[in-house]
Amino acid sequence: MEAAAPSPLLHSPPHITPELRRFLDVRFRSPADLAAAADVEAEIRGRCAELESSVAELSARLADVVAAYSSSLGAAGSALRSVRGGLAALKASTDKTGVREDVEAGSERMLFEQLPPLATDVSRVDMVRDYAETALKLDGLIGDVEDAVSSSVTAKLKSRGENSEKTHHVAIGYLKKIEDLLASVTRTRPQWTRLISAVDHRVDRSLALLRPQAIVDHRALLSSLGWPPSLAGTKISDSNSGKPAETVNPLFSMKGDLTRKYSESFLSLCNLQELQKRRKARQLQGHDMGNQPRQPLWVIEELVNPLSAAAQHHFSKWVENPEFVFALAYKITRDFIDSMDEILQPLVDKANLVGYSCREEWISGIVIALSTYLAKEIFPKQIELLQESSSSDASSTAAQARVSWLNLVDLMISFDKRTQDLISGTGLLFSVKDDENWQRISVLSVFCDRPDWLEIWAEIERREVFASLKSAMENENNWSKRIEGAILEYGSDDCKSPAITGAVKHGLSLIIDRARPIPSITLRAEFIRISASPIISEFLGCMFRRCQEAEGLTALADDNALIKVSQSINAARYVESTLAQWCEDVFFLEMENLSVVGEGGFVFQQDINQLKEFRSEWVDKISTVILRAFDARSRDYLKNKRQWQEHSEEPAISRAIIESSGYIQGRLSRLEEGLNVLDFVTVWRAVATGVDQLLFTGIFAGSPKFSNGGVERLHADLSVLFAVFQAWCLRPEGFFPRLSEGLKLLKIDERQLRDSRLVTDKIWLRGHGVRHLTVGEAEKIIKNRVYDA
């Protein structure tokens, strides 16, 4: 059989280019491809139409720019010609012979008059030229960006996205150049606001197309890598063990071309975010940026979102067992955290995204996803359980609801501690300690969005603590026993506080410890206000009732009543001192510095004031009771005015003074055993002041006459009284200033009084050590002094 004749070769026309020849070779590989010639022709015509449209648009744009540039050049040329004409006229006027000296003054005046306008014109020309050059450069760069974005969209629509990452990098490179120019313009020519606004508008339109494209490409690449990994075989029971993670990490299994593609896609998103960060900083320059929310890292969001969506399927099975939810969330966080440091952090650093840690962003993403799930699924069921228990009569149901709530909070606090250990465990500084950023890595941020849930939590904590304290406050042994080794804030002696205060301090400490992990200073203060302050008020009310009961039974006249009141005063002093010491801690000083506790100052300032008022009230009552009994025992002594006129060589001490002083000594000695040092000092000083006023008024009232024997007797009686207080001070007479100074005036020698003419002078009184008596009182005492012959 004869061989088929070969098909004749077509000669290549000289106008066919190599590119066109390659295009035809791809489309017509065999004679069968000739049937698709019409489709190829249509495709060619379509491309030609697109190119012609682009060329027409670019031509129109170029014509507009050239026209603007021509007009700017015309204005600049006109200004330069006027300058050149002025300079020529100036030169001609100064070059004429014979008239140089005549026009010298006129020339100088003309120079001074014309130079400022000339300088303004030159400056305006330079500005117009700079504006035109900047506008042309920005227009060219924006055109390049729009072309790159358009070609990327066209390629995506035709399902040819092999070079999409390169296209993204090209467009991002142009965008960075534009941002550099805009930053320079903003810094040097802030008045060009319309140019900046127009460029920002066109850049925003390009970014509106570029960012979704980059995200879609990145998600497709993650899907091809096998992300998110399957969680079906995850063993939660091993989450606390030291065994290696069983979940396969696709980021570690990338190889070859996949690693390169993922790195390029990762860098594209990072560069886009870095660009947006710069643009936002420029646009908000001069404004308050303190309240701007922190942008999460986009690339980490793209890893967290699909993984959290996959975990939701498992979470939904464990609504009744939230401990499994937290265990799985922690295992996911821990299993992938190494890849954040080893693979992703170098890429973020390469993109110059300053202030971002992939480890922190990964933890933050998981925490936010978990917080969202808790707010939508777990806490609403807890609220329903509490509402059902409140409407039910069974106390066990209410207790079970509160225990369930507290168990959930315990799981949240434990999860926060473990995840934050993943950050601090690397030895890196914890860079997100302020409130806004701290909330990103704490599941307790659920309460920041729902303060009403925080109130429920605080109320439950208050009930639990008060339930344990109520029985302790009713136990009389807790009031009779003392805390061993408890020291007052301002003293070194035992505060003699009853054991019940140890239980109160422990309960308040538990509440404060529960408040510490709350990621908001304002909410921490609110939590303590709702939970801790009512407990202090309840304890204060218990002490007040005990004191009223003691006062009502015996009017504080017997030892048991004094002991009971002393116990309450000691307890109030100890709690007050403890609260004041706590308020000096940084934890509470932060609340004070941010003025979240109102005008009261410290968080416990109102409670401290109430405790002080309670102590002051009952210390005054104890002092008043002692003074009232002293007054009753010394009433006959004060009525006997004749005793001051009696003459005796050896004056006898009054029995009434001995009994009254003995009573005071017994009462104060008993108080010294039961009352704390600081309040006991207040009591005996108040008693001394009251006795001083009482005896001074009773003795010197009615102008009694004092003989030498009477003065000696008064001196002996006061010595007995002063000796009672010598057990608590070195110079007891200093705490009886009116009696001591009255006695001192009575002891002044008659000759000394006769020589002094200005007895009523204040200087004379001060010279004799009299500072607490008025001139009238001093004169009255001196006039009633009778000197024996």
C-alpha positions in Angstrom: 0.0 0.0 0.0 1.3 3.4 -0.9 2.3 5.7 1.8 0.1 8.8 2.4 1.4 11.9 0.8 2.8 14.3 3.4 0.8 17.4 4.1 2.3 20.5 2.5 4.2 22.7 4.9 2.9 26.2 5.3 5.4 28.9 5.0 5.5 31.3 7.9 4.6 34.8 6.9 7.2 37.3 7.9 4.8 39.2 10.2 4.1 36.2 12.5 6.0 36.8 15.8 7.5 34.0 17.9 4.9 34.7 20.7 2.0 34.2 18.1 3.7 31.1 16.8 3.9 29.6 20.3 0.2 30.5 20.9 -0.8 28.7 17.6 1.3 25.7 18.4 -0.4 25.3 21.8 -3.9 25.6 20.2 -3.3 23.5 17.1 -1.3 20.4 18.0 -3.1 18.1 15.6 -5.3 18.4 12.5 -8.3 17.6 14.8 -7.7 20.9 16.6 -8.7 22.8 13.4 -12.3 22.3 14.3 -11.9 24.6 17.2 -10.5 27.4 15.0 -13.7 29.5 15.5 -13.4 29.3 19.3 -9.8 30.3 19.1 -10.7 33.2 16.8 -13.4 34.3 19.3 -10.9 34.1 22.2 -8.4 36.2 20.2 -11.0 38.8 19.3 -12.1 39.0 22.9 -8.5 39.5 24.2 -7.9 42.1 21.5 -11.1 43.9 22.6 -9.9 43.9 26.2 -6.5 45.2 25.2 -7.9 47.9 23.0 -10.2 49.0 25.8 -7.2 49.1 28.2 -5.2 51.0 25.7 -8.0 53.5 25.2 -8.4 54.0 28.9 -4.7 54.5 29.4 -4.6 56.9 26.5 -7.4 59.0 27.9 -5.7 58.9 31.3 -2.3 59.9 29.8 -4.0 62.7 27.9 -5.5 64.1 31.1 -2.2 63.9 32.9 -0.3 65.5 30.0 -2.9 68.3 29.8 -2.5 68.9 33.5 1.2 68.8 33.2 1.1 71.1 30.2 -1.0 73.6 32.1 1.4 73.4 35.0 4.3 73.9 32.7 2.6 76.9 31.0 2.0 78.6 34.4 5.6 77.8 35.4 6.9 79.2 32.0 4.9 82.3 32.4 6.1 82.9 35.9 9.7 82.3 34.8 9.4 84.6 31.8 8.1 87.4 34.1 11.1 86.7 36.5 13.5 86.8 33.5 12.0 90.1 32.3 12.3 91.7 35.7 15.9 90.6 36.0 16.7 91.9 32.5 15.1 95.3 33.2 17.0 95.4 36.5 20.3 94.7 34.7 19.6 97.2 32.0 18.8 99.9 34.5 22.1 99.3 36.4 24.4 99.0 33.3 23.7 102.5 31.8 26.7 104.8 32.2 26.2 108.0 33.9 23.0 107.1 35.7 24.3 104.3 38.0 24.6 106.6 41.0 21.2 108.2 40.2 19.3 104.9 40.2 21.2 103.1 42.9 18.7 104.0 45.6 15.8 103.2 43.2 17.3 99.9 42.3 17.7 98.8 45.9 14.1 99.8 46.6 13.0 97.8 43.5 15.0 94.8 44.7 13.4 94.9 48.1 10.0 95.2 46.6 10.4 92.6 43.9 12.4 89.9 45.6 9.6 88.6 47.9 7.1 88.2 45.1 9.8 86.5 43.0 10.6 84.1 45.8 6.9 83.3 46.2 6.6 82.7 42.5 9.6 80.4 42.4 8.3 78.6 45.5 4.9 78.2 43.8 6.5 76.9 40.6 8.5 74.3 42.6 5.4 73.2 44.5 3.5 72.9 41.2 6.3 70.9 39.7 6.5 68.7 42.8 2.8 68.2 42.8 2.8 67.2 39.1 5.7 64.8 39.5 4.1 63.2 42.7 0.7 62.9 41.0 2.2 61.3 37.9 4.3 58.9 40.0 1.3 57.9 42.2 -0.9 57.6 39.2 1.5 55.3 37.5 1.9 53.1 40.6 -1.8 52.9 41.2 -2.2 51.9 37.5 0.3 49.2 38.1 -1.6 48.0 41.1 -4.9 48.0 39.3 -3.5 46.1 36.4 -1.9 43.5 38.7 -5.2 43.1 40.6 -7.2 43.0 37.3 -4.9 40.3 35.8 -5.1 38.3 39.0 -9.0 38.5 38.9 -9.0 37.5 35.3 -6.7 34.6 35.9 -8.8 33.4 38.8 -12.0 33.5 36.7 -10.3 31.4 34.0 -9.1 28.9 36.7 -5.4 29.6 36.1 -4.1 30.7 39.5 -0.6 29.2 39.4 1.1 32.5 39.6 -1.5 34.3 41.8 1.0 34.6 44.7 3.6 36.2 42.5 0.9 38.6 41.3 -0.1 39.4 44.9 3.6 40.1 45.8 3.9 42.4 42.8 0.7 44.3 43.7 1.8 44.5 47.4 5.2 45.8 46.3 3.5 48.7 44.4 1.2 49.4 47.3 4.1 49.7 49.7 5.8 52.2 47.3 2.5 54.2 47.2 2.3 54.1 51.0 5.9 55.4 51.3 5.1 58.3 48.9 1.9 59.1 50.8 3.7 59.0 54.1 6.3 61.4 52.7 3.6 63.7 51.3 1.7 63.7 54.7 4.9 64.7 56.4 6.2 67.3 54.0 3.0 68.6 52.2 0.1 68.0 54.6 -2.0 70.6 52.6 -2.3 68.1 49.7 -5.3 66.5 51.3 -7.3 66.0 48.1 -4.5 64.2 46.4 -4.0 61.9 49.5 -7.7 61.3 49.7 -8.0 60.4 46.0 -5.1 58.0 46.2 -6.4 56.4 49.4 -9.8 55.9 47.7 -8.3 54.1 44.7 -6.0 52.0 47.0 -9.0 51.0 49.1 -10.8 49.7 45.9 -7.8 47.7 45.0 -7.3 46.3 48.5 -11.0 45.4 48.6 -10.2 42.9 45.7 -6.7 42.0 46.7 -7.2 40.9 50.3 -10.2 38.5 49.6 -8.2 37.0 46.8 -5.2 36.4 49.0 -7.4 34.9 51.8 -9.2 32.6 49.4 -5.9 31.4 47.9 -4.5 30.9 51.4 -7.5 28.9 52.5 -7.3 26.7 49.4 -3.6 26.1 50.1 -4.3 25.2 53.7 -7.0 22.8 52.5 -4.5 21.1 50.2 -2.1 20.8 53.1 -4.7 18.9 55.1 -5.7 21.7 57.5 -7.5 21.4 59.8 -6.2 18.0 60.9 -8.7 15.4 62.1 -9.5 15.5 65.8 -11.4 12.3 65.8 -8.6 10.3 67.3 -7.6 12.8 69.9 -7.2 11.3 73.4 -8.0 14.0 75.9 -6.9 11.8 78.8 -3.3 12.4 77.7 -3.6 16.2 77.7 -1.9 16.5 81.1 0.7 13.9 80.5 4.2 14.4 79.2 3.7 12.1 76.2 4.1 13.4 72.7 1.1 14.8 71.0 -0.8 12.3 68.8 -2.4 14.9 66.5 -0.5 15.2 63.2 0.6 18.7 62.5 0.4 19.5 58.8 2.7 22.5 59.2 5.5 20.1 60.1 4.8 17.7 57.3 5.1 20.3 54.5 7.8 19.5 52.0 9.2 20.9 48.8 6.9 23.0 46.6 4.2 23.1 49.3 6.5 24.7 51.7 7.4 27.4 49.2 3.8 28.1 48.2 2.7 28.3 51.8 5.5 30.6 52.7 4.6 32.9 49.8 0.9 32.9 50.7 1.8 33.5 54.4 4.0 36.4 53.5 1.4 37.9 51.2 -1.2 38.1 54.0 1.5 39.3 56.5 2.6 42.0 54.1 -1.0 43.1 53.5 -1.6 43.4 57.2 1.6 45.3 57.7 0.6 47.6 54.9 -2.8 48.2 56.5 -1.2 48.8 59.8 1.0 51.5 58.3 -1.9 53.1 56.4 -4.1 53.2 59.5 -1.3 54.8 61.6 -0.8 57.4 58.9 -4.5 58.1 58.5 -5.0 58.4 62.3 -1.9 60.5 62.8 -2.7 63.3 65.2 -5.7 61.6 66.7 -6.1 59.6 69.9 -5.2 56.0 69.1 -5.5 54.7 72.6 -8.9 53.2 72.2 -8.1 51.5 68.9 -8.8 47.7 69.1 -5.8 45.4 68.4 -5.9 43.7 65.1 -5.4 39.9 65.4 -2.8 38.3 63.1 -4.7 37.3 59.9 -2.6 34.2 59.1 -3.2 32.8 62.6 -6.9 33.5 62.3 -7.0 31.4 59.1 -5.4 28.5 61.1 -7.7 28.9 64.2 -11.1 29.4 62.5 -11.3 26.0 60.6 -9.8 24.2 63.6 -12.2 25.7 66.1 -15.1 24.9 63.7 -13.9 21.3 63.7 -13.7 21.2 67.5 -17.3 22.6 67.8 -18.5 19.1 66.7 -16.8 17.6 69.7 -17.8 20.4 72.1 -21.5 20.0 71.3 -21.3 16.4 72.8 -19.9 17.7 76.1 -22.3 20.4 77.2 -22.9 18.5 80.4 -19.2 17.8 80.9 -17.4 21.1 80.3 -14.1 19.7 81.7 -13.8 17.7 78.4 -14.3 21.0 76.4 -11.4 22.7 78.3 -9.2 19.6 78.0 -9.6 19.4 74.2 -9.1 23.2 73.8 -5.9 23.0 75.9 -4.6 20.0 73.9 -5.2 21.7 70.6 -3.4 24.8 71.9 -0.4 22.8 73.2 -0.1 20.4 70.3 0.4 23.1 67.6 2.2 25.8 69.6 5.7 24.6 68.7 5.0 25.1 65.0 4.1 28.7 65.7 7.6 29.4 67.0 9.6 27.3 64.6 7.8 27.8 61.3 5.6 30.8 61.4 7.3 33.3 63.7 10.3 33.7 61.3 7.9 34.5 58.5 6.2 37.2 60.6 9.5 38.7 61.5 10.4 38.7 57.8 7.3 40.7 57.0 8.3 43.3 59.6 5.1 42.8 61.6 6.4 44.4 64.8 4.7 43.5 68.1 3.2 40.2 67.0 4.0 36.9 68.6 2.6 33.8 66.8 2.6 31.9 70.0 0.4 34.6 71.7 -1.8 35.0 68.7 -2.4 31.2 68.5 -3.3 31.1 72.2 -5.5 34.2 71.8 -7.3 32.7 68.8 -8.1 29.4 70.6 -9.2 31.3 73.8 -11.5 33.6 71.8 -13.1 30.7 70.1 -13.6 28.9 73.4 -15.0 32.0 75.1 -17.5 32.4 72.2 -18.6 28.8 72.6 -19.0 29.2 76.4 -21.0 32.4 76.0 -23.3 30.8 73.4 -23.7 27.3 74.8 -22.5 26.6 78.3 -23.4 29.8 80.3 -27.0 30.0 79.1 -27.6 26.5 80.4 -26.0 27.4 83.7 -28.3 30.5 83.9 -31.3 28.2 83.2 -30.2 25.8 85.9 -29.9 28.7 88.4 -33.3 30.1 87.5 -34.9 26.7 87.8 -33.3 26.2 91.2 -34.5 29.6 92.4 -38.1 28.7 91.5 -37.8 25.3 93.2 -38.3 24.7 96.9 -35.6 22.1 97.1 -32.4 23.6 98.6 -30.4 20.7 97.2 -31.2 21.8 93.7 -30.0 25.4 94.4 -26.8 24.1 95.9 -26.2 21.8 93.0 -26.7 24.8 90.6 -24.2 26.9 92.5 -21.7 24.1 92.6 -22.0 23.6 88.9 -21.4 27.3 88.3 -18.4 27.4 90.6 -17.0 24.2 89.0 -17.2 25.9 85.6 -15.4 29.0 86.9 -12.7 26.7 88.4 -12.2 25.1 85.0 -11.9 28.5 83.4 -9.4 29.8 85.9 -7.3 26.6 85.6 -7.4 26.8 81.8 -6.2 30.4 81.9 -3.4 29.6 84.2 -2.2 26.7 82.0 -2.4 28.6 78.7 -0.6 31.6 80.2 2.1 29.2 81.4 2.6 28.3 77.7 3.5 31.9 77.1 5.7 32.6 80.1 7.2 29.1 80.1 9.3 30.0 77.1 11.3 32.6 79.0 9.8 35.4 76.8 8.3 38.5 78.4 4.5 38.5 78.7 3.7 41.3 76.3 -0.1 41.5 76.8 -0.6 42.3 80.4 -2.8 45.4 80.0 -6.6 44.9 80.3 -7.5 45.0 76.6 -4.8 42.5 75.5 -5.1 40.3 78.7 -8.7 39.7 77.7 -7.6 38.1 74.5 -5.8 35.3 76.3 -8.3 34.7 79.1 -11.6 32.8 78.9 -12.8 34.9 81.8 -13.2 37.7 79.3 -16.7 36.2 79.0 -17.6 38.2 82.1 -16.2 41.4 80.5 -19.0 41.2 77.8 -21.6 40.1 80.4 -21.3 42.1 83.6 -24.6 40.6 84.8 -23.0 37.1 84.8 -20.2 38.6 86.9 -22.7 39.7 89.4 -24.2 36.2 89.6 -20.7 34.8 90.1 -19.9 37.3 92.9 -23.2 36.6 94.6 -22.6 32.9 94.5 -19.1 33.3 96.0 -20.5 35.5 98.7 -23.1 33.0 99.7 -20.6 30.1 99.8 -18.1 32.1 102.0 -20.8 33.5 104.3 -22.4 30.0 104.7 -19.1 28.7 106.2 -18.6 31.9 108.3 -22.1 32.0 109.7 -21.7 28.8 111.8 -18.2 30.0 112.8 -19.6 33.3 114.1 -22.3 31.6 116.1 -19.7 29.4 117.9 -18.7 31.1 121.1 -15.4 29.3 121.3 -14.2 31.2 118.2 -14.7 34.4 120.2 -13.0 33.3 123.3 -9.9 31.8 121.6 -7.3 34.1 120.2 -5.3 34.0 117.0 -1.7 33.0 117.8 1.0 35.3 116.6 -1.4 37.8 115.0 0.4 41.2 114.9 -1.1 44.6 114.5 0.0 46.7 111.6 1.5 49.5 113.7 2.6 47.6 116.8 4.7 44.6 117.8 2.3 43.3 120.4 -0.3 40.6 120.0 -3.5 42.1 118.8 -5.5 39.7 121.0 -7.9 39.1 118.1 -10.4 36.3 118.5 -10.1 33.2 116.3 -13.2 34.1 114.3 -11.2 36.9 112.6 -8.9 34.3 111.1 -11.9 32.6 109.5 -13.1 36.0 108.2 -9.7 36.8 106.8 -9.5 33.4 105.1 -12.9 33.8 103.5 -12.0 37.3 102.2 -8.7 36.0 100.9 -10.5 33.3 99.0 -12.7 35.9 97.3 -9.8 38.2 96.5 -7.9 35.2 95.0 -11.0 34.5 92.8 -11.0 38.1 91.6 -7.3 38.2 90.6 -7.6 36.3 87.3 -10.4 38.6 86.0 -8.9 40.4 83.0 -10.4 43.8 83.8 -9.5 46.2 86.7 -13.0 47.6 86.7 -14.6 44.2 87.0 -12.2 43.1 89.6 -13.2 46.0 91.8 -16.9 45.3 91.1 -16.5 41.7 92.0 -14.9 42.5 95.3 -17.5 45.1 96.0 -20.3 42.7 95.5 -18.8 39.7 97.2 -16.3 40.8 99.9 -17.9 44.0 101.2 -21.2 42.4 102.3 -19.3 39.8 104.2 -17.5 42.5 106.1 -20.8 44.3 106.8 -22.3 41.0 108.1 -19.4 40.5 110.4 -19.6 44.0 111.6 -23.3 43.6 112.3 -22.6 40.4 114.3 -20.0 42.3 116.5 -22.5 45.2 116.9 -25.2 42.8 118.1 -22.8 41.1 120.6 -21.8 44.5 122.0 -25.5 45.6 122.3 -26.3 42.4 124.1 -23.5 42.9 126.6 -24.5 46.5 127.1 -28.2 45.7 127.5 -27.6 43.0 130.2 -25.2 44.8 132.5 -24.6 48.2 131.1 -20.9 47.1 130.7 -20.6 47.1 134.5 -19.1 43.6 135.0 -16.0 41.8 133.6 -17.9 39.5 131.3 -19.5 42.4 129.5 -16.2 44.2 129.1 -14.6 41.0 127.8 -17.3 40.6 125.2 -17.0 44.1 124.0 -13.2 43.9 124.0 -13.4 40.8 121.8 -15.4 42.7 119.2 -13.2 45.7 119.4 -10.1 43.5 118.9 -11.8 41.7 116.0 -12.6 45.1 114.3 -9.1 46.3 114.8 -7.6 43.2 113.3 -9.9 43.2 110.3 -9.3 46.9 109.8 -5.6 46.5 109.9 -5.7 43.5 107.5 -7.8 45.5 105.0 -5.5 48.5 105.2 -2.5 46.3 104.6 -4.1 44.6 101.6 -4.9 48.0 100.1 -1.2 48.7 99.9 -0.8 45.7 97.5 -0.3 46.5 93.8 -3.4 44.5 93.0 -5.5 47.1 94.8 -3.3 50.1 94.0 -4.1 49.5 90.3 -7.8 50.0 91.1 -7.1 53.2 93.0 -4.9 54.6 90.3 -7.6 54.1 87.7 -10.3 55.6 89.9 -12.6 52.7 89.5 -13.6 52.6 93.2 -15.2 56.1 93.3 -14.2 59.0 95.6 -13.7 56.7 98.6 -10.1 55.9 97.7 -9.3 52.2 98.3 -11.6 49.4 97.5 -12.2 48.7 101.2 -12.1 52.3 102.2 -15.8 52.4 103.2 -15.5 49.2 105.1 -12.4 50.5 106.9 -14.3 53.6 107.9 -17.2 51.6 109.3 -14.8 49.5 111.3 -13.2 52.6 112.7 -16.5 54.1 113.6 -17.5 50.9 115.4 -14.3 50.8 117.4 -14.5 54.5 118.3 -18.1 54.2 119.4 -17.5 51.3 121.8 -14.1 52.5 123.1 -15.9 55.7 124.0 -18.7 53.7 125.7 -16.2 51.8 127.8 -14.4 55.0 128.8 -17.8 56.6 129.6 -18.9 53.7 131.8 -15.6 53.8 133.8 -15.9 57.6 134.2 -19.5 57.4 135.3 -18.6 54.8 138.0 -15.6 57.0 139.1 -17.9 60.0 139.4 -20.4 58.1 141.5 -17.6 56.9 143.9 -16.0 60.3 144.2 -19.2 62.4 144.5 -19.0 62.7 148.4 -15.3 63.5 148.1 -16.0 66.4 145.8 -18.8 67.8 148.0 -16.6 68.1 151.0 -15.1 71.5 150.5 -14.1 72.0 154.1 -11.3 69.4 153.8 -9.2 71.9 151.9 -9.2 74.3 154.9 -8.2 71.7 157.5 -4.8 72.1 159.2 -2.8 68.9 159.8 0.8 68.1 160.0 0.4 64.8 158.3 -2.4 64.9 155.8 -4.5 61.7 155.5 -5.3 60.4 152.0 -9.0 60.4 151.3 -10.7 57.0 151.4 -12.9 58.0 148.5 -9.9 58.7 146.3 -8.4 55.4 147.3 -11.6 53.6 146.4 -12.1 55.5 143.2 -8.5 55.1 142.1 -8.7 51.4 143.0 -11.8 51.0 140.9 -10.1 52.6 137.9 -7.0 50.5 138.4 -9.1 47.3 138.5 -11.1 48.2 135.4 -8.1 49.3 133.4 -6.1 46.3 134.4 -8.9 44.0 133.3 -9.1 45.8 130.0 -5.4 45.6 129.6 -5.7 41.8 129.7 -8.5 41.7 127.1 -8.1 44.7 124.9 -5.5 45.3 122.1 -2.7 47.7 122.8 -3.8 50.5 120.6 -7.4 50.7 121.7 -6.4 50.2 125.4 -4.1 53.3 125.1 -7.1 55.2 123.8 -9.2 54.0 126.7 -6.9 54.9 129.5 -6.0 58.2 128.0 -9.7 59.0 127.6 -10.3 58.0 131.2 -7.4 60.2 132.4 -8.7 63.1 130.4 -12.2 62.6 131.8 -11.0 62.2 135.4 -8.8 65.4 135.0 -11.8 67.4 133.9 -14.2 65.8 136.4 -11.9 66.4 139.5 -10.8 69.9 138.4 -14.3 71.0 138.0 -15.5 69.3 141.2 -12.6 70.5 143.4 -12.2 74.1 142.2 -15.9 74.9 141.6 -17.6 77.1 144.2 -14.3 78.9 145.0 -13.2 76.8 148.0 -10.4 78.1 150.2 -7.1 76.1 150.3 -4.9 76.2 153.3 -1.4 74.8 153.5 -2.9 71.6 154.9 -5.5 71.4 152.2 -2.9 71.8 149.5 -0.8 69.0 151.1 -3.9 66.8 151.2 -4.8 67.5 147.6 -1.2 66.7 146.6 -1.4 63.4 148.5 -4.7 62.5 146.9 -3.5 63.3 143.4 -0.3 61.3 144.0 -2.4 58.2 144.6 -4.4 58.9 141.5 -1.3 59.5 139.4 0.2 56.3 140.7 -2.6 54.3 139.2 -1.6 55.4 135.7 2.1 55.1 136.2 1.8 51.5 135.1 1.2 52.7 131.5 3.3 55.9 131.3 6.4 57.5 132.8 4.9 60.9 133.7 1.2 60.4 134.5 0.7 63.9 135.7 1.2 65.0 132.0 -2.2 63.3 131.3 -3.9 65.4 134.0 -2.8 68.8 132.9 -5.6 70.9 134.6 -5.2 69.2 138.0 -1.4 69.4 137.8 -1.4 73.0 136.9 -4.0 73.9 139.5 -1.9 72.2 142.2 1.1 74.0 140.9 -0.6 77.4 141.3 -1.6 76.4 144.8 2.0 75.6 145.7 3.4 79.0 144.6 5.1 80.8 147.5 3.3 83.7 149.0 6.3 86.0 148.7 6.6 85.1 145.0 3.0 86.1 144.5 3.5 89.3 146.4 6.5 90.3 144.3 4.6 89.7 141.1 2.3 92.4 140.0 1.1 90.9 136.7 -0.4 87.7 137.9 -3.0 87.7 135.1 -0.4 88.0 132.4 -0.2 85.0 130.1 3.5 85.3 129.9 3.7 84.9 133.7 1.5 81.8 133.5 3.7 80.3 130.8 6.8 81.1 132.8 5.3 79.0 135.7 4.4 76.1 133.4 0.6 76.9 133.2 -0.6 76.3 129.7 -4.0 74.5 130.0 -5.8 77.0 132.3 -7.3 80.3 131.3 -6.3 83.5 133.0 -9.6 83.7 134.8 -9.3 80.1 136.2 -5.7 80.9 137.3 -6.8 84.1 139.1 -9.6 82.3 140.8 -7.3 79.5 142.2 -4.7 82.0 143.4 -7.3 84.2 145.1 -8.7 81.2 147.0 -5.2 80.3 148.4 -5.0 81.0 152.1 -1.5 81.2 153.6 -1.0 80.3 157.2 0.5 82.9 159.4 
